[in-house]
Amino acid sequence: MKKKLTFILSILMMGTFAIAPIAEASTTAAPTTWAYHVDKMQTVINTANKYIGTPYVWGGSNFSGIDCSALTQRAFASAGINLPRVSRDQYNIGTYIPAKNLQPGDLVFFSLRADHQVSHVGIYVGNGKFINATSSRGVMVSTMGSYWWSHYVGAKRIW
């Protein structure tokens, strides 16, 4: 510490302005800034975007064919976040988010079943849109229109 202070003072006395840290930052703490989370969620969304056009295959988990929960699982894995394999289990983790507070990267859940259990999941990308793997059109960006709102169960923030 004394050497650092002496070095800084000698630079200042030579007429050069310098800003140097007095204490060293710890590299062991996990970053928790908003920018860190935004960067992680951009990675998630970018990965999901790579699957656009991939056909839907129930139980599929690659570019040959993928289902909704594998899409979210793979996208989050690209950012180092592990999700359960099926949408119903994915709904059981994370923090509940009211629809009015959705942020890009939040998981949005739907029920396409008579018993109203979660059966579909997508990744919210902003502006009322989400990426999902649909059985009719494969991986695509959908709008949260009347169809999806009528099946909406809730949203979770994993980050």
Protein Blocks (a to p, Z undefined) as FASTA:
>chain_A
ZZmmmmmmmmmmnopacdddfbdcdfkbccfbfklmmmmmmmmmmmmmmmgoiacdehia
cfkbccfklmmmmmmmmnopacdfbfklmmmgcjdddfklgcehiacdddfbfklpafbd
cddebjhiacdddfklopadddddfklmmmpnbdcdfZZ
